[in-house]
Amino acid sequence: MDIKDIRNEIDQVDKEILELLNKRFKLASDVIEFKKLNNLPIENKQREEEIIKMIGESVDVEINDEVIEIYKEIMKQSKVYQSKK
């Protein structure tokens, strides 16, 4: 495999990640509607800790810290997004 092939594969993975992020943020809209109807806060530290634990247990040890940081940022931006709703 040459560099062009590798980059094409990375581009495909990036497209899949974007599709999943779009889906995740659409679901976050549903979550905020539920929270509003039930007078719940946007932030749920317990849920965030559960997600981080699951990520830590699911990813290769070699990239554990990096992936956890990515997920922390996704959750942070999700809260920003939810606060705008």
VOVO-730906 format. One record per residue (C-alpha): residue number from 1; x, y, z. Coordinates in steps of 0.1 Angstrom, whole numbers, padded with zeros to 4 digits. Layout:
<sites>
+-----+-------+-------+-------+
| pos |  east | north |    up |
+-----+-------+-------+-------+
| NUM |     X |     Y |     Z |
...
+-----+-------+-------+-------+
</sites>
This chain:
<sites>
+-----+-------+-------+-------+
| pos |  east | north |    up |
+-----+-------+-------+-------+
|   1 |  0000 |  0000 |  0000 |
|   2 |  0014 |  0034 | -0009 |
|   3 |  0008 |  0067 |  0009 |
|   4 | -0020 |  0077 | -0015 |
|   5 | -0039 |  0044 | -0007 |
|   6 | -0034 |  0050 |  0030 |
|   7 | -0047 |  0086 |  0028 |
|   8 | -0077 |  0074 |  0008 |
|   9 | -0085 |  0050 |  0035 |
|  10 | -0081 |  0077 |  0062 |
|  11 | -0104 |  0099 |  0042 |
|  12 | -0130 |  0071 |  0042 |
|  13 | -0127 |  0067 |  0079 |
|  14 | -0130 |  0104 |  0084 |
|  15 | -0163 |  0104 |  0064 |
|  16 | -0176 |  0076 |  0087 |
|  17 | -0166 |  0095 |  0118 |
|  18 | -0184 |  0126 |  0105 |
|  19 | -0215 |  0106 |  0098 |
|  20 | -0214 |  0092 |  0134 |
|  21 | -0208 |  0126 |  0149 |
|  22 | -0238 |  0140 |  0130 |
|  23 | -0259 |  0111 |  0144 |
|  24 | -0246 |  0117 |  0179 |
|  25 | -0255 |  0154 |  0179 |
|  26 | -0289 |  0146 |  0165 |
|  27 | -0294 |  0122 |  0195 |
|  28 | -0281 |  0149 |  0218 |
|  29 | -0310 |  0171 |  0206 |
|  30 | -0334 |  0143 |  0217 |
|  31 | -0316 |  0142 |  0251 |
|  32 | -0319 |  0179 |  0257 |
|  33 | -0356 |  0178 |  0249 |
|  34 | -0360 |  0150 |  0274 |
|  35 | -0340 |  0169 |  0300 |
|  36 | -0360 |  0201 |  0295 |
|  37 | -0393 |  0182 |  0299 |
|  38 | -0380 |  0166 |  0330 |
|  39 | -0362 |  0196 |  0345 |
|  40 | -0328 |  0178 |  0344 |
|  41 | -0295 |  0196 |  0341 |
|  42 | -0274 |  0194 |  0309 |
|  43 | -0244 |  0181 |  0327 |
|  44 | -0244 |  0145 |  0340 |
|  45 | -0210 |  0138 |  0355 |
|  46 | -0219 |  0102 |  0363 |
|  47 | -0228 |  0095 |  0327 |
|  48 | -0196 |  0111 |  0315 |
|  49 | -0176 |  0090 |  0339 |
|  50 | -0193 |  0059 |  0326 |
|  51 | -0185 |  0068 |  0290 |
|  52 | -0148 |  0075 |  0298 |
|  53 | -0146 |  0042 |  0317 |
|  54 | -0161 |  0023 |  0287 |
|  55 | -0137 |  0041 |  0263 |
|  56 | -0107 |  0032 |  0285 |
|  57 | -0117 | -0004 |  0285 |
|  58 | -0125 | -0006 |  0248 |
|  59 | -0095 |  0011 |  0231 |
|  60 | -0059 | -0001 |  0226 |
|  61 | -0037 |  0009 |  0255 |
|  62 | -0013 |  0025 |  0231 |
|  63 | -0038 |  0052 |  0222 |
|  64 | -0059 |  0052 |  0254 |
|  65 | -0051 |  0087 |  0266 |
|  66 | -0056 |  0103 |  0232 |
|  67 | -0090 |  0087 |  0226 |
|  68 | -0102 |  0096 |  0260 |
|  69 | -0092 |  0133 |  0253 |
|  70 | -0111 |  0132 |  0220 |
|  71 | -0142 |  0119 |  0238 |
|  72 | -0139 |  0145 |  0265 |
|  73 | -0139 |  0171 |  0238 |
|  74 | -0169 |  0155 |  0221 |
|  75 | -0188 |  0155 |  0254 |
|  76 | -0178 |  0191 |  0260 |
|  77 | -0190 |  0202 |  0226 |
|  78 | -0222 |  0182 |  0231 |
|  79 | -0229 |  0202 |  0263 |
|  80 | -0222 |  0235 |  0244 |
|  81 | -0246 |  0223 |  0217 |
|  82 | -0273 |  0213 |  0242 |
|  83 | -0270 |  0246 |  0260 |
|  84 | -0279 |  0264 |  0228 |
|  85 | -0312 |  0245 |  0224 |
+-----+-------+-------+-------+
</sites>
